[in-house]
Amino acid sequence: MTDQRRPSAGVARRSETSRRAVLTAAFELAAEVGYAKLSIEGIAARAGVGKQTIYRWWPSKGAVLFDAFLMFTTGEPGEEGGGESVEEAALPDTGDVEADLKTVMFATVDELNDPRYDRTMRTLSIEIAHDADLAALYAERLNRPMRELKKRRLRAAQEAGQLAADLDLDVAVDLLWSPLLVRWLHREGPLTHEYAAALVETALGGMRP
């Protein structure tokens, strides 16, 4: 009879250690050299693994970098780790939709202003605009789940009578978050909590019953 054994705990730990080393290397290198000069060979050398190890888990450098971005910014571990995924998260719900939205927007401002993430996030934004496969990955694993979390919180406010019953929640999400991301991406002005608060207050002014 064939002896089918499951990988030992030691092998699993080594595999996860290697995987995290690859993601860390990709994130650091993207910030140092930019996407154009980022390569699977460079990531492998920095992580201390073989190229074949990387290709066993990811089809391209864009996919590696996207997983690295998720690990460092959302805590999502990917396929082998532990922790809370985007789908399992939730926006705060204290009953005060304005306060809750400001809390989330302030956290977004802080993340976008963090120099550890700035170049990598800008790199990913540019590549997503040019790479259809990476765009699909972004939509599936981050954009759509995050949009649903935002709509869920707005829907709760709608059901509580705090927002208009006929409000289009997709449009509401765009009104709240898109100006913030455009200002950051185009460097159109300072990205501050005051600006985010003004966005929330102005947008909600047109959304209330």
Summary of the structure (lengths in Angstrom):
residues: 209
radius of gyration: 20.0
end to end distance: 69.9
largest distance: 70.7
contacts: 584
relative contact order: 0.11
helix: 69%
strand: 0%
